[in-house]
Amino acid sequence: MRNERLTERLYVALDFDFMDEALRMVDQLGDTLRSYKVGMQLFYKTGPVILERLHAEGCKVFLDLKFHDIPNTVAGAAKSATSLGVSMMNVHAAGGMEMMKRAKEASVAAAQATGAEPPLVIAVTQLTSTDQQTMNNQIGIPGTVEAAVIRYAKLAQAAGLDGVVASGHELPAIREACGEEFVTVIPGIRPKWAEANDQKRILTPADAMRAGAHRLVIGRPITHAADPRDAARRILEEMGEVLS
Ligand SMILES: O=C(O)c1cc(=O)[nH]c(=O)n1[C@@H]1O[C@H](COP(=O)(O)O)[C@@H](O)[C@H]1O
């Protein structure tokens, strides 16, 4: 996976209200980037048609709906999402072993039924907007964020999932606990020139690549930039410098 082209290792988060805005961004970015993340904000407005449009443009799609429900319901959701041809989807690790296992199994079965490549199913660990104080005092999980993330990552791996979404801060510990092949998808990425916004556990693109990230997810530093294409190019350059 680390041999993938650089442009396939950066997913742009299309957090927009309307399909037109999202497609305008894809058009603006052109062939600079071809991998996109569609999350709740856009998908709940447009439904699957946004995925059809992105696939028709030859783009890869990470469907980020963060499933978290009883195992049977999540298995059904994973089956439906797989039928939409996405290349990656996520569930909350906090849903537990059976939920994650059923999601992966349902996804593989749905892909096999049509002869399609099964999407990666990955687990959200602790959100990058959560700091230790929030996790301990509000959510009620004791200990360090890193310990909580590692526990979730090991659970996801035991459930047969392909990887996790986590902040770059926990990357080295995840690699040590789960091995090099376990996919790490890293949001909360902020180049030095961008604002943190609501993200708490952030890393620069270069630091995330240095720490061994498989894929980065970046939204506002690109989509809210005065020149999104230039912002994307600068980020790809920063990632590339680490790899060269
Ligand atoms: O699952 C995710 O993609 C995700 C997990 C997480 O812990 N933190 C996180 O920021 N994300 C998503 O990654 C994207 C980050 O966007 P920006 O903060 O604009 O770069 C958003 O679409 C979030 O929903």
The ligand as a Gaussian input file, in Angstrom:
#p B3LYP/6-31G(d) Opt

LIG

0 1
 O      -13.229000       9.318000       9.955000
 C      -12.709000      10.391000       9.593000
 O      -12.468000      10.605000       8.419000
 C      -12.272000      11.323000      10.648000
 C      -11.908000      10.768000      11.872000
 C      -11.288000      11.569000      12.850000
 O      -10.889000      11.096000      13.912000
 N      -11.101000      12.903000      12.571000
 C      -11.494000      13.487000      11.394000
 O      -11.259000      14.694000      11.218000
 N      -12.124000      12.706000      10.451000
 C      -12.631000      13.340000       9.197000
 O      -11.546000      13.901000       8.463000
 C      -11.910000      15.152000       7.875000
 C      -10.926000      16.205000       8.321000
 O      -11.251000      17.432000       7.724000
 P      -10.414000      18.755000       8.001000
 O      -10.365000      18.935000       9.497000
 O      -11.198000      19.816000       7.303000
 O       -9.050000      18.509000       7.408000
 C      -13.350000      15.445000       8.280000
 O      -14.191000      15.114000       7.174000
 C      -13.618000      14.508000       9.446000
 O      -14.946000      14.025000       9.446000

